[in-house]
Amino acid sequence: MKRLSLSISTLAALMVSATAAAQPGPARVMLPEPGAPLVLDAGGTRVRVVLVTSGLVGPWDLEILPDGETMLVTQQNGQLRMFRDGRLLPDPVWEVPPPGGRDVLHGVVVHPGFAQNGLVYLSYTKSDERLGQTLAVVRGRLDGDKLTDVEEIFVADAWETAFNATAGRMMFTTDGKLLVSVGDRDRLCCGPVDDNSIRILAQDLSNHVGKVLRLNDDGTAPDDNPFVNRKGAKPEIFTYGNRNTYGFAYHPETGELWSVEIGPMGGDEINILYPGHNYGWPLVSMGRNYSGTLVSDFPYWRPGMDNPRMFWVPQISPSSLAFYDGDVFPQWRNDLFVTALSGQQVQRISFGGRGQSEQRTPMLTELGVRFRDVVQGRDGYLYFITEVRYGSPNPDGTILRLEPAEAASN
């Protein structure tokens, strides 16, 4: 169902976000040390923050394997790392082929049939001397601590001469299809000049810029995708008008597919994705250009475009999301957790009747780190990957685990 106007709860959230941004945060603490977890208050719940491992370089995505203990982590420097048997293995499982770069390896997911086929999927920034860069997806088979038989199964038609805004979040859907986000490739995403020439391609179905794609597990387009039979449209497109989609999750009660999207200066969004729908970018956005001007001359709503379920002004730069459905934190069941980069926090979002109103509670702000991903483990704990600063060549990234303090002390 399309939202044709801003809801009262959304407007209220806007005011709450602005007010919260003006309030002083809690005193900063150091990250936990090995064997010495921190006990913190997380919105009224006492939690232990446990260091699982450190030594990661720009971690971007975390995947916990079906055994519940082994983890795969992508590093922006192009290396896929493995945590197994209580330690971070020193050698990478796989590396992005040359020429590499600073921000080249993003998403990692495993096939729904991983226990039988061992298939791992990775998204990375592919380079070409003539065309620039775009997003590509490879598939390989995990053999021990190495990825073998790696093959490229998809290359997005989103070539641009800058490394900006490639996105690359992935998720397998309940029907076994692979969702892949492609960013708006805006070369001036972080500069003072307003330029609509690249990002407006998010409204054009003849390319993959600013889209969410839906693929078969071999990288081809499913026959039931919404634009398969439209002349001139890319058959892989699932939704369009998306700026930079950084996460997907199914609502545990409604089954709706939710996504989180980074806006410019403000206008970060959570959307509910429907096949073939247009989510407005760059014609609709609650954010501003980096010059301070409005993104468009009519930014709040346009016919035929879906408004976000919720948004943030000022921005927090959301980087992933996950609904909690475990038993370890029963008071958090069905709550939504959103990690933030510029906001340096995790937001727990709890909902009112039928999920229509929400309360946003910042957590873990004391740590003073950028949160890149959140995953619920098979043990019911929440796992986060963090970095101190974007683009650092130093191993300042960690995996953290969140446990209830009371249960842990028994």
C-alpha positions as CSV (number, residue, x, y, z in Angstrom):
1,M,0.0,0.0,0.0
2,K,1.4,3.4,-0.9
3,R,1.7,6.1,1.7
4,L,0.3,9.3,0.2
5,S,1.0,11.6,3.1
6,L,3.3,11.9,6.1
7,S,1.8,10.1,9.1
8,I,1.4,11.8,12.5
9,S,3.9,9.3,14.0
10,T,6.4,10.1,11.2
11,L,6.2,13.9,11.9
12,A,6.5,13.2,15.6
13,A,9.6,11.1,14.9
14,L,11.1,14.0,13.0
15,M,10.7,16.3,16.0
16,V,12.0,13.6,18.3
17,S,15.1,13.0,16.1
18,A,15.9,16.7,16.0
19,T,15.5,17.1,19.7
20,A,17.6,14.1,20.5
21,A,20.4,15.3,18.3
22,A,20.6,18.5,20.4
23,Q,21.0,16.6,23.7
24,P,24.4,15.8,25.1
25,G,25.3,12.1,24.8
26,P,26.5,9.8,27.6
27,A,30.2,9.9,28.7
28,R,32.4,7.8,26.3
29,V,33.9,4.6,27.5
30,M,36.6,2.4,26.0
31,L,35.7,-0.7,23.9
32,P,35.7,-3.9,25.9
33,E,38.9,-5.8,26.3
34,P,39.3,-9.6,25.8
35,G,37.8,-11.3,28.8
36,A,36.6,-8.0,30.3
37,P,33.1,-7.2,29.0
38,L,31.4,-3.9,29.7
39,V,28.1,-3.6,31.5
40,L,26.0,-0.8,30.1
41,D,22.5,0.5,30.3
42,A,20.7,0.0,26.9
43,G,17.5,2.0,27.2
44,G,16.6,0.5,30.6
45,T,18.0,-3.0,29.9
46,R,21.4,-3.9,31.5
47,V,23.6,-5.6,29.0
48,R,27.1,-7.0,28.7
49,V,29.1,-5.9,25.7
50,V,31.6,-8.7,24.9
51,L,34.5,-8.4,22.5
52,V,34.4,-11.4,20.2
53,T,37.4,-10.3,18.2
54,S,39.3,-7.2,17.1
55,G,41.9,-6.7,14.4
56,L,39.5,-6.1,11.4
57,V,40.2,-3.5,8.8
58,G,37.1,-1.6,7.8
59,P,34.6,-4.4,8.3
60,W,31.4,-4.0,6.2
61,D,29.2,-7.1,6.5
62,L,28.9,-10.0,8.9
63,E,27.5,-13.5,8.2
64,I,27.1,-16.2,10.8
65,L,27.3,-19.7,9.3
66,P,24.7,-22.3,10.1
67,D,26.9,-23.9,12.7
68,G,26.2,-20.8,14.8
69,E,29.9,-20.2,15.6
70,T,31.9,-19.6,12.4
71,M,31.6,-16.1,11.0
72,L,32.5,-14.5,7.7
73,V,33.3,-10.8,7.7
74,T,34.0,-8.6,4.6
75,Q,36.7,-5.9,4.9
76,Q,36.6,-2.8,2.7
77,N,40.2,-3.4,1.7
78,G,39.0,-6.4,-0.3
79,Q,39.6,-9.3,2.1
80,L,37.1,-11.8,3.3
81,R,38.0,-12.9,6.8
82,M,36.9,-15.9,9.0
83,F,36.3,-16.1,12.7
84,R,36.5,-19.8,13.7
85,D,37.3,-21.8,16.9
86,G,37.4,-18.6,19.0
87,R,39.9,-16.7,16.8
88,L,40.2,-14.5,13.8
89,L,42.2,-16.5,11.2
90,P,45.2,-14.6,10.1
91,D,44.9,-15.2,6.3
92,P,42.0,-14.1,4.2
93,V,39.4,-16.6,2.9
94,W,39.3,-14.7,-0.4
95,E,40.5,-11.3,-1.9
96,V,39.0,-9.0,-4.5
97,P,41.0,-9.3,-7.7
98,P,43.4,-6.4,-8.7
99,P,43.4,-3.5,-8.8
100,G,41.5,-3.5,-5.5
101,G,41.2,-0.3,-3.6
102,R,40.1,1.3,-0.3
103,D,36.4,0.5,-0.4
104,V,35.9,-2.5,-2.6
105,L,34.4,-5.5,-0.7
106,H,30.9,-5.1,0.7
107,G,28.2,-7.7,1.1
108,V,28.4,-11.4,2.1
109,V,25.6,-14.0,2.3
110,V,25.4,-17.7,2.1
111,H,23.0,-19.8,0.0
112,P,19.9,-21.1,1.8
113,G,21.2,-24.6,1.0
114,F,24.7,-23.8,2.3
115,A,24.8,-26.9,4.5
116,Q,24.6,-29.0,1.3
117,N,26.4,-26.8,-1.3
118,G,28.7,-24.5,0.7
119,L,28.0,-21.5,-1.6
120,V,29.0,-18.0,-0.5
121,Y,28.0,-14.8,-2.4
122,L,30.0,-11.6,-2.3
123,S,29.4,-8.1,-3.7
124,Y,32.4,-5.9,-4.6
125,T,33.4,-2.9,-6.6
126,K,34.5,-4.0,-10.1
127,S,36.9,-1.8,-12.0
128,D,37.4,-1.2,-15.7
129,E,40.0,1.1,-17.2
130,R,37.6,2.6,-19.6
131,L,34.2,2.5,-17.8
132,G,35.2,3.2,-14.2
133,Q,33.6,1.1,-11.5
134,T,30.3,-0.7,-10.8
135,L,29.0,-3.4,-8.5
136,A,29.5,-7.0,-9.2
137,V,28.5,-10.3,-7.5
138,V,30.6,-13.4,-7.3
139,R,29.8,-16.9,-6.0
140,G,32.2,-19.4,-4.6
141,R,32.3,-22.6,-2.5
142,L,33.7,-22.5,1.0
143,D,36.2,-25.3,1.4
144,G,37.6,-25.2,4.9
145,D,39.1,-21.7,5.3
146,K,39.3,-20.9,1.6
147,L,36.7,-19.8,-1.1
148,T,37.2,-21.9,-4.2
149,D,35.6,-22.1,-7.6
150,V,34.8,-18.4,-7.5
151,E,32.8,-17.1,-10.5
152,E,31.3,-13.8,-11.4
153,I,27.6,-14.2,-11.8
154,F,26.4,-10.6,-12.1
155,V,27.7,-7.2,-13.1
156,A,25.4,-4.1,-12.6
157,D,24.8,-1.6,-15.4
158,A,25.9,1.2,-13.0
159,W,29.3,2.2,-14.3
160,E,30.7,5.5,-13.1
161,T,34.2,7.0,-12.8
162,A,34.1,7.4,-9.1
163,F,34.0,4.9,-6.2
164,N,31.0,6.6,-4.6
165,A,27.7,4.9,-3.7
166,T,28.0,1.4,-4.9
167,A,26.0,-0.1,-2.0
168,G,26.0,-4.0,-2.2
169,R,23.8,-5.3,0.7
170,M,22.4,-8.7,-0.1
171,M,19.8,-11.0,1.3
172,F,18.2,-14.3,0.2
173,T,14.4,-14.0,0.3
174,T,12.0,-16.6,1.6
175,D,11.5,-17.9,-1.9
176,G,15.2,-18.4,-2.5
177,K,15.9,-15.3,-4.6
178,L,18.9,-13.0,-4.0
179,L,18.2,-9.3,-3.3
180,V,21.1,-7.0,-4.2
181,S,21.2,-3.2,-3.6
182,V,22.9,-0.9,-6.1
183,G,23.6,2.7,-5.0
184,D,22.9,5.9,-6.9
185,R,26.5,6.3,-8.0
186,D,26.4,10.0,-7.4
187,R,29.9,11.3,-8.0
188,L,29.3,14.4,-6.0
189,C,27.6,12.6,-3.1
190,C,29.7,14.3,-0.5
191,G,30.7,17.6,-2.1
192,P,29.2,21.1,-2.1
193,V,28.0,21.2,-5.7
194,D,24.5,20.1,-6.6
195,D,24.5,17.8,-9.6
196,N,21.5,15.6,-10.5
197,S,22.9,14.1,-13.7
198,I,23.9,10.7,-12.2
199,R,21.5,10.1,-9.4
200,I,18.4,10.9,-11.6
201,L,19.2,7.6,-13.2
202,A,17.6,6.0,-10.2
203,Q,14.3,6.9,-11.9
204,D,15.3,5.3,-15.2
205,L,14.5,1.6,-15.6
206,S,17.1,1.1,-18.4
207,N,19.9,0.8,-15.9
208,H,20.7,-0.5,-12.4
209,V,21.6,2.8,-10.7
210,G,19.6,3.4,-7.5
211,K,17.8,0.1,-7.5
212,V,17.1,-3.0,-5.5
213,L,17.6,-6.1,-7.7
214,R,16.1,-9.6,-7.4
215,L,18.2,-12.4,-8.9
216,N,18.1,-16.1,-9.2
217,D,20.9,-17.9,-7.3
218,D,22.9,-18.1,-10.5
219,G,22.7,-14.3,-11.2
220,T,20.0,-14.4,-13.8
221,A,16.7,-12.5,-13.7
222,P,13.6,-14.4,-12.4
223,D,10.7,-14.7,-14.8
224,D,8.3,-13.1,-12.3
225,N,10.2,-9.9,-11.7
226,P,8.0,-6.8,-12.1
227,F,9.7,-5.4,-15.2
228,V,10.6,-8.6,-17.1
229,N,8.2,-7.8,-19.9
230,R,8.6,-4.1,-20.1
231,K,10.5,-2.9,-23.2
232,G,13.7,-1.1,-22.4
233,A,13.6,-2.0,-18.6
234,K,16.3,-4.1,-16.9
235,P,14.7,-7.4,-16.0
236,E,16.6,-7.7,-12.7
237,I,15.0,-4.6,-11.1
238,F,12.7,-5.2,-8.1
239,T,12.3,-1.6,-6.9
240,Y,13.7,1.7,-8.0
241,G,14.2,5.3,-6.8
242,N,16.4,4.0,-4.0
243,R,19.4,6.1,-3.0
244,N,21.7,3.7,-1.1
245,T,20.0,0.7,0.4
246,Y,22.1,-0.7,3.3
247,G,20.0,-3.5,4.7
248,F,17.0,-5.8,4.4
249,A,14.8,-7.6,6.9
250,Y,11.4,-9.3,7.1
251,H,9.0,-8.1,9.7
252,P,8.4,-11.0,12.0
253,E,4.7,-10.4,12.4
254,T,3.5,-9.1,9.0
255,G,6.1,-10.7,6.7
256,E,6.7,-7.4,5.0
257,L,10.1,-6.8,3.5
258,W,11.7,-3.7,5.2
259,S,14.8,-1.9,4.0
260,V,17.0,0.9,5.4
261,E,18.5,3.6,3.1
262,I,21.1,6.3,3.7
263,G,20.0,9.7,2.7
264,P,22.1,12.8,2.1
265,M,22.1,15.5,4.8
266,G,19.1,14.0,6.6
267,G,16.4,11.9,4.9
268,D,17.7,8.5,6.0
269,E,14.8,6.2,5.4
270,I,13.1,2.9,6.3
271,N,11.0,1.6,3.4
272,I,8.6,-1.3,3.0
273,L,9.5,-2.8,-0.3
274,Y,6.9,-3.9,-2.9
275,P,7.7,-5.3,-6.3
276,G,7.9,-2.6,-9.0
277,H,7.4,0.3,-6.6
278,N,9.2,3.7,-6.9
279,Y,10.7,5.1,-3.7
280,G,11.2,8.6,-5.0
281,W,15.0,9.3,-5.0
282,P,16.0,12.0,-6.0
283,L,12.6,13.5,-6.7
284,V,11.4,12.9,-3.1
285,S,13.6,13.1,-0.1
286,M,13.4,14.6,3.4
287,G,17.2,15.4,3.2
288,R,19.2,18.2,1.7
289,N,22.1,18.3,-0.7
290,Y,25.6,18.7,0.8
291,S,25.4,22.4,-0.2
292,G,22.4,22.8,2.1
293,T,19.8,23.2,-0.7
294,L,16.7,21.0,-0.9
295,V,17.2,17.8,-2.9
296,S,14.3,18.7,-5.2
297,D,11.7,21.5,-5.6
298,F,8.9,19.2,-4.3
299,P,10.6,16.9,-1.9
300,Y,7.8,15.6,0.4
301,W,5.5,13.5,-1.9
302,R,4.8,12.8,-5.5
303,P,2.0,10.7,-7.0
304,G,3.1,7.1,-7.9
305,M,6.0,7.2,-5.3
306,D,6.1,5.5,-1.9
307,N,6.9,7.6,1.1
308,P,9.2,6.0,3.7
309,R,7.8,4.1,6.7
310,M,10.0,6.3,8.9
311,F,12.9,8.7,8.4
312,W,15.6,10.6,10.3
313,V,16.4,14.3,10.3
314,P,19.2,15.0,11.1
315,Q,20.8,12.0,9.6
316,I,22.4,9.1,11.5
317,S,23.7,7.2,8.4
318,P,21.9,3.9,9.0
319,S,24.1,0.9,7.8
320,S,22.0,-2.2,8.5
321,L,18.8,-3.4,10.3
322,A,17.5,-6.5,11.9
323,F,14.3,-7.5,13.7
324,Y,14.8,-9.4,17.0
325,D,12.8,-12.6,17.4
326,G,14.9,-14.5,19.9
327,D,14.3,-15.5,23.5
328,V,17.4,-14.1,25.2
329,F,15.9,-10.6,25.3
330,P,12.2,-11.3,25.5
331,Q,11.4,-7.6,26.2
332,W,12.9,-6.8,22.8
333,R,11.0,-9.3,20.8
334,N,9.8,-7.9,17.4
335,D,11.8,-4.7,18.0
336,L,13.9,-3.3,15.1
337,F,17.6,-2.7,15.5
338,V,19.3,-0.1,13.2
339,T,23.0,0.5,13.2
340,A,24.4,3.9,12.5
341,L,27.7,5.3,11.2
342,S,27.7,9.1,11.6
343,G,25.3,8.6,14.5
344,Q,27.7,6.2,16.2
345,Q,24.9,4.3,17.9
346,V,22.4,1.5,17.6
347,Q,18.8,2.5,17.6
348,R,16.2,0.1,19.1
349,I,12.8,0.8,17.6
350,S,9.8,-0.5,19.4
351,F,6.3,-0.3,17.9
352,G,2.8,0.4,19.1
353,G,-0.4,-1.3,17.9
354,R,-0.1,-3.1,14.5
355,G,3.4,-1.6,14.1
356,Q,2.2,1.9,13.2
357,S,3.8,4.1,15.9
358,E,7.3,3.8,17.1
359,Q,9.7,4.7,19.9
360,R,13.4,5.1,19.1
361,T,15.9,4.4,21.8
362,P,19.7,5.1,21.1
363,M,22.0,2.4,22.5
364,L,25.8,1.9,22.9
365,T,26.5,5.5,22.2
366,E,29.2,5.4,25.0
367,L,31.5,3.3,22.8
368,G,32.0,6.1,20.3
369,V,32.3,3.8,17.3
370,R,30.7,3.5,13.9
371,F,28.3,0.5,13.7
372,R,28.3,-1.3,10.3
373,D,26.1,-4.3,10.8
374,V,23.8,-6.1,13.2
375,V,23.0,-9.9,13.1
376,Q,21.0,-12.0,15.5
377,G,22.9,-15.2,16.3
378,R,21.5,-18.6,16.6
379,D,22.2,-18.3,20.3
380,G,19.8,-15.3,20.5
381,Y,22.5,-12.8,21.2
382,L,23.0,-9.7,19.0
383,Y,26.3,-9.3,17.1
384,F,27.7,-6.1,15.8
385,I,30.6,-5.1,13.7
386,T,32.2,-1.7,14.3
387,E,35.0,0.6,13.1
388,V,36.5,3.7,14.6
389,R,36.8,5.7,11.4
390,Y,35.9,5.2,7.8
391,G,38.7,4.3,5.4
392,S,41.3,3.7,8.1
393,P,44.0,1.3,7.0
394,N,44.5,0.3,10.6
395,P,42.9,-2.8,12.2
396,D,40.4,-0.8,14.3
397,G,37.4,-3.0,13.6
398,T,35.7,-5.4,16.0
399,I,32.9,-7.9,16.4
400,L,30.9,-7.3,19.6
401,R,28.3,-9.5,21.2
402,L,25.4,-8.2,23.3
403,E,24.2,-10.3,26.2
404,P,21.8,-9.7,29.1
405,A,23.8,-8.7,32.1
406,E,21.6,-10.4,34.6
407,A,21.6,-13.8,32.9
408,A,25.4,-13.6,32.3
409,S,26.1,-13.0,36.0
410,N,24.1,-16.1,37.2
